[in-house]
Amino acid sequence: MTYLTKTPFRLWIFLIGLTISAWAVFEGDAPNLLAGTVVVFIAAIKSRLVILHYMEAKNAPKKWRTLYETWNFTCAALIIIGNAVTLTSHQ
Amino acid sequence: MKTIDTESRIFGKKMPGTEGIWTFILIDMMVFLLIFFVFIIERLGNFEIYQQSQRHLSATWGFVNTLILITSSWMVVEAVHAAKLKNSIAASRWLKWAFLLGGVFVINKVIEYYIKIDAGYGITTNSFFTFYFFITAIHFLHLLAGMIFLWAYSRSARDCKTTLSYTTELENVGLFWHFVDALWIFIFPILYLI
């Protein structure tokens, strides 16, 4: 992971790769619980990488890093759990 | 296009921007988190409508726009780095490219809106389309605001104004632009994929 995030260019390549992976998961499988969870999980990884490296929250005081990472985690958890509850209750 | 520095270059080591922009973005983040929460709750109660409506969206638009924003985010990182090195010409050039990619996003979004409205889908069609237009339009306004700053700071850099205060302000612009990118990273799966 350190190799992939070492420079902005490498991270860009990695983010593009993650985006294409999420697209492949979506294209290869009609929206379902597993595909939806994987797609949102990949989105959370991408968003975290943008926050930590492009926004440089990794160099920010602990307070800011914690707040921004908590937002990222909460967004992902909300969508994944909300989607799981929705799909299981409508089967 | 070449990167400004060598491959071995690492990211900066200090917190970029000012405390104010970090606070502003955090407040904005909370607003979007609340919107996402309401969307998820509404989707739970009206799943059939949401599922049927989502089929009328083309995920390809969202996918392309994700690639565009990620790429423009990287360009802004390069611009900030160039400004720190007092390389005004490179900073201006990177900002201009980021601005142009923002412009491609705008064109994509306008075409997407036109197709939807032409097909008879509007903000009042149903709850899903209300969220679709509302969320994407708010994001679109953030993007337009970011583009104005990218353009303005590109011009300032061109005029060789890469002073210390310019660099700090550009870091603020960069932070906002990356936030617009991070938001879209979540908006795309919520509206188009799940």
Interface residues (C-beta under 8 A of the other chain):
Chain A: K6 T7 P8 F9 R10 L11 W12 L15 I16 T19 A22 W23 F26 P31 G36 V39 V40 A43 K46 S47 V50 I51 H53 Y54 M55 E56 K58 N59 A60 P61 W64 L67 Y68 W71 N72 T74 C75 A76 L78 I79 G82 N83 V85 T86 S89 H90
Chain B: T3 E7 S8 R9 I10 F11 G12 K13 K14 M15 P16 W22 L26 M29 M30 L33 F36 F37 I40 I41 R43 L44 F47 E48 A59 F63 T66 L67 I70 T71 S73 W74 V76 V77 E78 H81 G174 L175 H178 F179 D181 A182 I185 F186 F188 P189 I190 L193 I194
